[in-house]
Amino acid sequence: MIEKENGETCYEESQIAETVANFYSELFTSQERDRAAMVDRILEPRVTEEDNKALTAEPSKEEVKRALYAIHPDKAPGLDGFSASFFQSNWDVVGDTITSEVKTFFST
């Protein structure tokens, strides 16, 4: 004996076999639109359009400066060997160049 999804009980071997076959056939058959709907329900948008624009916008000179000054002066030497301290203490001289390079990174 087996019960179908609609609640109907099957007693005959042929009906039981058909019910089991139908159950597994539906279980393992993908239906593209149902899968897409399921993914949409599970993966709700986490970043709004407004947030996305803010996250991908070119940073301002002030944002670049704040990021640089957030680095410990003696940490993160670059390939050129200069630590954050060099750039912090020479910001008036190198600030425009650094900002330009950072903006280039965001635009390419």
N, CA, C and O atoms as a GROMACS GRO file, in nm:
protein
  432
    1MET      N    1   0.084  -0.117   0.000
    1MET     CA    2   0.000   0.000   0.000
    1MET      C    3   0.089   0.125   0.000
    1MET      O    4   0.194   0.128   0.064
    2ILE      N    5   0.044   0.227  -0.074
    2ILE     CA    6   0.115   0.355  -0.080
    2ILE      C    7   0.012   0.466  -0.099
    2ILE      O    8  -0.092   0.447  -0.162
    3GLU      N    9   0.044   0.581  -0.043
    3GLU     CA   10  -0.048   0.694  -0.057
    3GLU      C   11   0.010   0.794  -0.156
    3GLU      O   12   0.126   0.834  -0.145
    4LYS      N   13  -0.072   0.836  -0.252
    4LYS     CA   14  -0.030   0.935  -0.350
    4LYS      C   15  -0.029   1.074  -0.286
    4LYS      O   16  -0.078   1.093  -0.175
    5GLU      N   17   0.028   1.169  -0.358
    5GLU     CA   18   0.033   1.306  -0.307
    5GLU      C   19  -0.106   1.364  -0.287
    5GLU      O   20  -0.126   1.449  -0.199
    6ASN      N   21  -0.202   1.320  -0.365
    6ASN     CA   22  -0.339   1.372  -0.353
    6ASN      C   23  -0.417   1.304  -0.240
    6ASN      O   24  -0.534   1.334  -0.219
    7GLY      N   25  -0.352   1.211  -0.169
    7GLY     CA   26  -0.416   1.144  -0.057
    7GLY      C   27  -0.480   1.010  -0.091
    7GLY      O   28  -0.521   0.937  -0.001
    8GLU      N   29  -0.489   0.978  -0.218
    8GLU     CA   30  -0.548   0.852  -0.262
    8GLU      C   31  -0.456   0.736  -0.226
    8GLU      O   32  -0.334   0.746  -0.245
    9THR      N   33  -0.511   0.628  -0.175
    9THR     CA   34  -0.434   0.511  -0.137
    9THR      C   35  -0.434   0.410  -0.250
    9THR      O   36  -0.539   0.381  -0.308
   10CYS      N   37  -0.316   0.355  -0.281
   10CYS     CA   38  -0.302   0.253  -0.386
   10CYS      C   39  -0.267   0.120  -0.320
   10CYS      O   40  -0.183   0.113  -0.230
   11TYR      N   41  -0.334   0.015  -0.366
   11TYR     CA   42  -0.310  -0.118  -0.312
   11TYR      C   43  -0.249  -0.212  -0.414
   11TYR      O   44  -0.176  -0.304  -0.378
   12GLU      N   45  -0.279  -0.190  -0.540
   12GLU     CA   46  -0.232  -0.281  -0.644
   12GLU      C   47  -0.087  -0.251  -0.679
   12GLU      O   48  -0.042  -0.136  -0.680
   13GLU      N   49  -0.015  -0.359  -0.707
   13GLU     CA   50   0.128  -0.348  -0.737
   13GLU      C   51   0.155  -0.255  -0.854
   13GLU      O   52   0.250  -0.177  -0.850
   14SER      N   53   0.075  -0.261  -0.956
   14SER     CA   54   0.097  -0.177  -1.074
   14SER      C   55   0.075  -0.029  -1.041
   14SER      O   56   0.147   0.058  -1.090
   15GLN      N   57  -0.025   0.000  -0.956
   15GLN     CA   58  -0.050   0.138  -0.915
   15GLN      C   59   0.063   0.190  -0.824
   15GLN      O   60   0.105   0.305  -0.835
   16ILE      N   61   0.111   0.103  -0.736
   16ILE     CA   62   0.221   0.140  -0.647
   16ILE      C   63   0.346   0.170  -0.730
   16ILE      O   64   0.414   0.270  -0.706
   17ALA      N   65   0.376   0.084  -0.826
   17ALA     CA   66   0.493   0.104  -0.913
   17ALA      C   67   0.480   0.235  -0.991
   17ALA      O   68   0.577   0.310  -1.003
   18GLU      N   69   0.362   0.261  -1.043
   18GLU     CA   70   0.339   0.384  -1.119
   18GLU      C   71   0.354   0.508  -1.028
   18GLU      O   72   0.412   0.608  -1.069
   19THR      N   73   0.301   0.500  -0.908
   19THR     CA   74   0.309   0.612  -0.813
   19THR      C   75   0.454   0.641  -0.775
   19THR      O   76   0.496   0.756  -0.773
   20VAL      N   77   0.530   0.536  -0.746
   20VAL     CA   78   0.671   0.552  -0.711
   20VAL      C   79   0.749   0.608  -0.830
   20VAL      O   80   0.830   0.699  -0.814
   21ALA      N   81   0.724   0.555  -0.949
   21ALA     CA   82   0.793   0.604  -1.069
   21ALA      C   83   0.761   0.751  -1.094
   21ALA      O   84   0.851   0.829  -1.126
   22ASN      N   85   0.635   0.788  -1.081
   22ASN     CA   86   0.596   0.928  -1.101
   22ASN      C   87   0.660   1.020  -0.997
   22ASN      O   88   0.705   1.130  -1.030
   23PHE      N   89   0.663   0.973  -0.872
   23PHE     CA   90   0.722   1.054  -0.765
   23PHE      C   91   0.868   1.086  -0.795
   23PHE      O   92   0.910   1.202  -0.790
   24TYR      N   93   0.946   0.982  -0.827
   24TYR     CA   94   1.089   1.004  -0.852
   24TYR      C   95   1.114   1.074  -0.985
   24TYR      O   96   1.211   1.148  -0.998
   25SER      N   97   1.029   1.052  -1.080
   25SER     CA   98   1.042   1.123  -1.207
   25SER      C   99   1.025   1.273  -1.186
   25SER      O  100   1.103   1.352  -1.240
   26GLU      N  101   0.924   1.312  -1.110
   26GLU     CA  102   0.902   1.453  -1.081
   26GLU      C  103   1.012   1.509  -0.991
   26GLU      O  104   1.053   1.625  -1.005
   27LEU      N  105   1.060   1.427  -0.898
   27LEU     CA  106   1.164   1.471  -0.805
   27LEU      C  107   1.294   1.504  -0.878
   27LEU      O  108   1.361   1.603  -0.845
   28PHE      N  109   1.330   1.423  -0.976
   28PHE     CA  110   1.459   1.441  -1.043
   28PHE      C  111   1.449   1.507  -1.180
   28PHE      O  112   1.549   1.515  -1.251
   29THR      N  113   1.333   1.555  -1.217
   29THR     CA  114   1.317   1.628  -1.342
   29THR      C  115   1.325   1.777  -1.312
   29THR      O  116   1.249   1.829  -1.230
   30SER      N  117   1.417   1.844  -1.380
   30SER     CA  118   1.428   1.988  -1.354
   30SER      C  119   1.338   2.063  -1.449
   30SER      O  120   1.324   2.030  -1.567
   31GLN      N  121   1.277   2.163  -1.396
   31GLN     CA  122   1.195   2.252  -1.476
   31GLN      C  123   1.257   2.390  -1.460
   31GLN      O  124   1.256   2.448  -1.351
   32GLU      N  125   1.311   2.441  -1.568
   32GLU     CA  126   1.393   2.562  -1.565
   32GLU      C  127   1.324   2.679  -1.496
   32GLU      O  128   1.385   2.746  -1.412
   33ARG      N  129   1.200   2.704  -1.528
   33ARG     CA  130   1.134   2.820  -1.469
   33ARG      C  131   1.114   2.803  -1.319
   33ARG      O  132   1.122   2.900  -1.244
   34ASP      N  133   1.089   2.680  -1.273
   34ASP     CA  134   1.075   2.657  -1.130
   34ASP      C  135   1.208   2.676  -1.059
   34ASP      O  136   1.213   2.731  -0.949
   35ARG      N  137   1.316   2.633  -1.121
   35ARG     CA  138   1.448   2.648  -1.063
   35ARG      C  139   1.484   2.797  -1.053
   35ARG      O  140   1.536   2.843  -0.951
   36ALA      N  141   1.454   2.871  -1.158
   36ALA     CA  142   1.484   3.014  -1.157
   36ALA      C  143   1.404   3.085  -1.048
   36ALA      O  144   1.457   3.172  -0.979
   37ALA      N  145   1.279   3.048  -1.031
   37ALA     CA  146   1.196   3.109  -0.927
   37ALA      C  147   1.251   3.074  -0.789
   37ALA      O  148   1.252   3.159  -0.699
   38MET      N  149   1.296   2.950  -0.772
   38MET     CA  150   1.353   2.910  -0.645
   38MET      C  151   1.480   2.989  -0.614
   38MET      O  152   1.498   3.036  -0.502
   39VAL      N  153   1.565   3.004  -0.712
   39VAL     CA  154   1.689   3.081  -0.693
   39VAL      C  155   1.656   3.225  -0.658
   39VAL      O  156   1.719   3.283  -0.570
   40ASP      N  157   1.558   3.283  -0.726
   40ASP     CA  158   1.518   3.421  -0.696
   40ASP      C  159   1.468   3.435  -0.553
   40ASP      O  160   1.496   3.535  -0.487
   41ARG      N  161   1.394   3.335  -0.505
   41ARG     CA  162   1.344   3.341  -0.366
   41ARG      C  163   1.459   3.329  -0.267
   41ARG      O  164   1.460   3.398  -0.164
   42ILE      N  165   1.554   3.243  -0.296
   42ILE     CA  166   1.664   3.219  -0.203
   42ILE      C  167   1.763   3.335  -0.203
   42ILE      O  168   1.808   3.380  -0.098
   43LEU      N  169   1.796   3.384  -0.321
   43LEU     CA  170   1.897   3.488  -0.335
   43LEU      C  171   1.832   3.625  -0.352
   43LEU      O  172   1.833   3.683  -0.460
   44GLU      N  173   1.776   3.674  -0.245
   44GLU     CA  174   1.718   3.807  -0.249
   44GLU      C  175   1.830   3.908  -0.272
   44GLU      O  176   1.943   3.885  -0.227
   45PRO      N  177   1.801   4.017  -0.339
   45PRO     CA  178   1.906   4.118  -0.360
   45PRO      C  179   1.960   4.167  -0.226
   45PRO      O  180   1.884   4.204  -0.136
   46ARG      N  181   2.090   4.167  -0.215
   46ARG     CA  182   2.153   4.211  -0.091
   46ARG      C  183   2.203   4.355  -0.101
   46ARG      O  184   2.217   4.424   0.000
   47VAL      N  185   2.228   4.401  -0.223
   47VAL     CA  186   2.278   4.536  -0.245
   47VAL      C  187   2.176   4.609  -0.332
   47VAL      O  188   2.142   4.563  -0.441
   48THR      N  189   2.128   4.722  -0.283
   48THR     CA  190   2.032   4.798  -0.362
   48THR      C  191   2.105   4.867  -0.476
   48THR      O  192   2.228   4.876  -0.478
   49GLU      N  193   2.028   4.916  -0.572
   49GLU     CA  194   2.087   4.988  -0.685
   49GLU      C  195   2.163   5.111  -0.636
   49GLU      O  196   2.271   5.143  -0.685
   50GLU      N  197   2.106   5.179  -0.538
   50GLU     CA  198   2.171   5.297  -0.480
   50GLU      C  199   2.303   5.259  -0.413
   50GLU      O  200   2.405   5.326  -0.430
   51ASP      N  201   2.301   5.149  -0.335
   51ASP     CA  202   2.424   5.101  -0.271
   51ASP      C  203   2.528   5.064  -0.376
   51ASP      O  204   2.646   5.094  -0.359
   52ASN      N  205   2.484   4.998  -0.483
   52ASN     CA  206   2.576   4.956  -0.588
   52ASN      C  207   2.645   5.077  -0.651
   52ASN      O  208   2.766   5.074  -0.676
   53LYS      N  209   2.569   5.182  -0.677
   53LYS     CA  210   2.629   5.303  -0.734
   53LYS      C  211   2.732   5.363  -0.640
   53LYS      O  212   2.839   5.406  -0.684
   54ALA      N  213   2.700   5.366  -0.511
   54ALA     CA  214   2.794   5.421  -0.413
   54ALA      C  215   2.920   5.336  -0.402
   54ALA      O  216   3.031   5.388  -0.388
   55LEU      N  217   2.903   5.203  -0.410
   55LEU     CA  218   3.018   5.113  -0.396
   55LEU      C  219   3.109   5.114  -0.518
   55LEU      O  220   3.229   5.088  -0.507
   56THR      N  221   3.054   5.144  -0.635
   56THR     CA  222   3.134   5.140  -0.758
   56THR      C  223   3.175   5.278  -0.807
   56THR      O  224   3.241   5.290  -0.910
   57ALA      N  225   3.136   5.382  -0.735
   57ALA     CA  226   3.172   5.518  -0.776
   57ALA      C  227   3.320   5.545  -0.752
   57ALA      O  228   3.381   5.486  -0.663
   58GLU      N  229   3.376   5.634  -0.832
   58GLU     CA  230   3.515   5.675  -0.808
   58GLU      C  231   3.525   5.741  -0.672
   58GLU      O  232   3.439   5.822  -0.636
   59PRO      N  233   3.627   5.708  -0.596
   59PRO     CA  234   3.642   5.772  -0.465
   59PRO      C  235   3.691   5.916  -0.482
   59PRO      O  236   3.760   5.950  -0.578
   60SER      N  237   3.654   5.999  -0.389
   60SER     CA  238   3.700   6.138  -0.390
   60SER      C  239   3.841   6.144  -0.332
   60SER      O  240   3.891   6.048  -0.274
   61LYS      N  241   3.904   6.258  -0.350
   61LYS     CA  242   4.039   6.277  -0.294
   61LYS      C  243   4.034   6.262  -0.143
   61LYS      O  244   4.125   6.204  -0.083
   62GLU      N  245   3.929   6.312  -0.081
   62GLU     CA  246   3.915   6.302   0.064
   62GLU      C  247   3.901   6.156   0.108
   62GLU      O  248   3.957   6.117   0.211
   63GLU      N  249   3.827   6.074   0.033
   63GLU     CA  250   3.813   5.932   0.066
   63GLU      C  251   3.946   5.860   0.055
   63GLU      O  252   3.979   5.776   0.138
   64VAL      N  253   4.022   5.892  -0.049
   64VAL     CA  254   4.155   5.830  -0.066
   64VAL      C  255   4.244   5.868   0.051
   64VAL      O  256   4.316   5.784   0.105
   65LYS      N  257   4.240   5.995   0.089
   65LYS     CA  258   4.323   6.042   0.200
   65LYS      C  259   4.283   5.972   0.330
   65LYS      O  260   4.369   5.928   0.406
   66ARG      N  261   4.152   5.961   0.356
   66ARG     CA  262   4.106   5.893   0.478
   66ARG      C  263   4.152   5.748   0.480
   66ARG      O  264   4.194   5.697   0.584
   67ALA      N  265   4.145   5.681   0.365
   67ALA     CA  266   4.189   5.541   0.358
   67ALA      C  267   4.338   5.530   0.385
   67ALA      O  268   4.382   5.441   0.457
   68LEU      N  269   4.416   5.621   0.327
   68LEU     CA  270   4.561   5.620   0.348
   68LEU      C  271   4.595   5.643   0.495
   68LEU      O  272   4.681   5.575   0.550
   69TYR      N  273   4.528   5.738   0.557
   69TYR     CA  274   4.557   5.771   0.696
   69TYR      C  275   4.502   5.666   0.792
   69TYR      O  276   4.537   5.667   0.911
   70ALA      N  277   4.418   5.576   0.745
   70ALA     CA  278   4.368   5.466   0.828
   70ALA      C  279   4.472   5.354   0.840
   70ALA      O  280   4.460   5.267   0.926
   71ILE      N  281   4.572   5.358   0.753
   71ILE     CA  282   4.679   5.257   0.755
   71ILE      C  283   4.783   5.300   0.858
   71ILE      O  284   4.821   5.417   0.862
   72HIS      N  285   4.829   5.207   0.940
   72HIS     CA  286   4.936   5.237   1.035
   72HIS      C  287   5.057   5.288   0.957
   72HIS      O  288   5.092   5.229   0.854
   73PRO      N  289   5.119   5.395   1.003
   73PRO     CA  290   5.229   5.456   0.926
   73PRO      C  291   5.342   5.361   0.887
   73PRO      O  292   5.403   5.378   0.782
   74ASP      N  293   5.370   5.262   0.970
   74ASP     CA  294   5.483   5.174   0.942
   74ASP      C  295   5.440   5.042   0.879
   74ASP      O  296   5.520   4.948   0.871
   75LYS      N  297   5.319   5.034   0.833
   75LYS     CA  298   5.268   4.910   0.773
   75LYS      C  299   5.255   4.925   0.622
   75LYS      O  300   5.257   5.035   0.568
   76ALA      N  301   5.240   4.812   0.558
   76ALA     CA  302   5.206   4.801   0.416
   76ALA      C  303   5.301   4.873   0.322
   76ALA      O  304   5.257   4.955   0.241
   77PRO      N  305   5.432   4.843   0.330
   77PRO     CA  306   5.518   4.902   0.228
   77PRO      C  307   5.482   4.844   0.091
   77PRO      O  308   5.451   4.725   0.079
   78GLY      N  309   5.487   4.926  -0.009
   78GLY     CA  310   5.456   4.880  -0.144
   78GLY      C  311   5.576   4.814  -0.208
   78GLY      O  312   5.679   4.796  -0.144
   79LEU      N  313   5.562   4.778  -0.335
   79LEU     CA  314   5.673   4.717  -0.408
   79LEU      C  315   5.793   4.812  -0.415
   79LEU      O  316   5.907   4.769  -0.428
   80ASP      N  317   5.762   4.941  -0.408
   80ASP     CA  318   5.870   5.040  -0.413
   80ASP      C  319   5.938   5.059  -0.278
   80ASP      O  320   6.037   5.132  -0.270
   81GLY      N  321   5.889   4.995  -0.172
   81GLY     CA  322   5.950   5.003  -0.041
   81GLY      C  323   5.900   5.119   0.044
   81GLY      O  324   5.940   5.131   0.159
   82PHE      N  325   5.815   5.202  -0.010
   82PHE     CA  326   5.763   5.316   0.067
   82PHE      C  327   5.650   5.269   0.158
   82PHE      O  328   5.558   5.200   0.114
   83SER      N  329   5.658   5.307   0.286
   83SER     CA  330   5.551   5.273   0.380
   83SER      C  331   5.443   5.380   0.372
   83SER      O  332   5.458   5.482   0.306
   84ALA      N  333   5.334   5.354   0.441
   84ALA     CA  334   5.224   5.451   0.445
   84ALA      C  335   5.272   5.583   0.504
   84ALA      O  336   5.220   5.689   0.469
   85SER      N  337   5.368   5.577   0.594
   85SER     CA  338   5.422   5.698   0.657
   85SER      C  339   5.474   5.797   0.554
   85SER      O  340   5.453   5.918   0.567
   86PHE      N  341   5.543   5.748   0.451
   86PHE     CA  342   5.596   5.836   0.346
   86PHE      C  343   5.483   5.912   0.278
   86PHE      O  344   5.489   6.034   0.262
   87PHE      N  345   5.379   5.839   0.239
   87PHE     CA  346   5.268   5.902   0.167
   87PHE      C  347   5.188   5.994   0.258
   87PHE      O  348   5.139   6.098   0.214
   88GLN      N  349   5.175   5.956   0.386
   88GLN     CA  350   5.103   6.042   0.480
   88GLN      C  351   5.178   6.172   0.505
   88GLN      O  352   5.118   6.280   0.504
   89SER      N  353   5.307   6.163   0.525
   89SER     CA  354   5.384   6.284   0.555
   89SER      C  355   5.407   6.371   0.432
   89SER      O  356   5.441   6.488   0.445
   90ASN      N  357   5.388   6.316   0.314
   90ASN     CA  358   5.406   6.392   0.189
   90ASN      C  359   5.276   6.406   0.111
   90ASN      O  360   5.278   6.425  -0.011
   91TRP      N  361   5.164   6.398   0.180
   91TRP     CA  362   5.035   6.403   0.114
   91TRP      C  363   5.018   6.528   0.028
   91TRP      O  364   4.964   6.521  -0.082
   92ASP      N  365   5.065   6.642   0.077
   92ASP     CA  366   5.050   6.767   0.000
   92ASP      C  367   5.119   6.758  -0.135
   92ASP      O  368   5.076   6.822  -0.231
   93VAL      N  369   5.225   6.681  -0.144
   93VAL     CA  370   5.301   6.668  -0.269
   93VAL      C  371   5.245   6.555  -0.356
   93VAL      O  372   5.230   6.572  -0.477
   94VAL      N  373   5.213   6.441  -0.295
   94VAL     CA  374   5.176   6.321  -0.372
   94VAL      C  375   5.026   6.293  -0.376
   94VAL      O  376   4.982   6.202  -0.446
   95GLY      N  377   4.947   6.368  -0.302
   95GLY     CA  378   4.803   6.342  -0.290
   95GLY      C  379   4.729   6.338  -0.423
   95GLY      O  380   4.650   6.247  -0.447
   96ASP      N  381   4.755   6.436  -0.509
   96ASP     CA  382   4.686   6.440  -0.639
   96ASP      C  383   4.723   6.320  -0.725
   96ASP      O  384   4.638   6.262  -0.792
   97THR      N  385   4.851   6.283  -0.724
   97THR     CA  386   4.897   6.169  -0.804
   97THR      C  387   4.837   6.038  -0.753
   97THR      O  388   4.791   5.956  -0.831
   98ILE      N  389   4.838   6.021  -0.622
   98ILE     CA  390   4.781   5.899  -0.564
   98ILE      C  391   4.632   5.890  -0.595
   98ILE      O  392   4.582   5.785  -0.635
   99THR      N  393   4.562   6.002  -0.577
   99THR     CA  394   4.419   6.004  -0.606
   99THR      C  395   4.392   5.970  -0.752
   99THR      O  396   4.299   5.895  -0.783
  100SER      N  397   4.472   6.025  -0.841
  100SER     CA  398   4.456   5.998  -0.984
  100SER      C  399   4.476   5.850  -1.014
  100SER      O  400   4.400   5.792  -1.091
  101GLU      N  401   4.576   5.789  -0.953
  101GLU     CA  402   4.602   5.646  -0.974
  101GLU      C  403   4.488   5.560  -0.920
  101GLU      O  404   4.449   5.462  -0.983
  102VAL      N  405   4.438   5.596  -0.804
  102VAL     CA  406   4.326   5.520  -0.745
  102VAL      C  407   4.203   5.532  -0.835
  102VAL      O  408   4.134   5.433  -0.857
  103LYS      N  409   4.176   5.651  -0.886
  103LYS     CA  410   4.061   5.670  -0.976
  103LYS      C  411   4.079   5.591  -1.105
  103LYS      O  412   3.982   5.537  -1.159
  104THR      N  413   4.203   5.583  -1.154
  104THR     CA  414   4.230   5.503  -1.274
  104THR      C  415   4.195   5.356  -1.248
  104THR      O  416   4.138   5.289  -1.333
  105PHE      N  417   4.230   5.308  -1.130
  105PHE     CA  418   4.198   5.171  -1.092
  105PHE      C  419   4.047   5.148  -1.100
  105PHE      O  420   4.003   5.045  -1.151
  106PHE      N  421   3.968   5.242  -1.050
  106PHE     CA  422   3.823   5.226  -1.048
  106PHE      C  423   3.760   5.242  -1.185
  106PHE      O  424   3.649   5.193  -1.208
  107SER      N  425   3.827   5.310  -1.277
  107SER     CA  426   3.767   5.334  -1.408
  107SER      C  427   3.810   5.232  -1.514
  107SER      O  428   3.760   5.235  -1.626
  108THR      N  429   3.902   5.142  -1.480
  108THR     CA  430   3.947   5.044  -1.578
  108THR      C  431   3.901   4.905  -1.541
  108THR      O  432   3.929   4.809  -1.613
   0.00000   0.00000   0.00000
